[in-house]
Amino acid sequence: MTEPRDSVDSPTNGEVAQNVTRLTWRQTLSSALAAGLGVQSAHNQERDFTAGSTRRFIVTGVISTALFIGALISVVRFIVA
């Protein structure tokens, strides 16, 4: 019996992981902001899941959230003063 053609021609998981380049911090920040605003494209989302680092997305999310909350507090204090 022969194997299906797809399994013979497709690269193994190790080969796919080696061909994928890691996202830069700038790409990670851009993707996190786009996803936070709800305007992330399907192509970039797929890229993020294959080449992105979970740790970078968590760090970016925590920092972005802290900056957003700080900005809100500053605006409210400015308006109230």
C-alpha positions, 0 to 999 in steps of 0.5 A, spaced: 500 500 500 502 507 498 501 513 503 497 518 501 500 523 496 499 529 502 503 526 507 509 524 502 509 531 500 508 535 506 514 537 511 514 534 518 513 539 524 520 540 525 521 542 518 516 547 518 518 550 525 525 551 522 522 555 516 518 559 520 522 566 522 520 569 529 516 575 530 520 582 532 518 586 538 515 591 533 511 586 529 508 583 536 506 590 538 503 591 532 499 585 532 497 586 539 494 593 538 490 590 532 487 584 535 486 589 541 482 594 536 479 588 533 482 589 526 487 584 526 487 580 519 486 573 518 493 573 514 497 576 520 493 572 525 495 566 522 502 568 522 502 570 529 500 563 531 505 560 527 511 564 528 509 568 535 512 567 542 506 567 547 511 570 552 512 576 548 504 577 547 503 576 554 508 581 556 506 586 550 498 585 553 500 587 560 504 593 558 499 595 553 493 594 558 498 598 564 499 604 559 491 604 557 489 604 564 495 610 566 492 614 560 485 613 562 487 616 569 491 621 567 485 624 562 480 623 568 485 627 573 486 632 567 478 633 566 477 633 574 482 638 575 
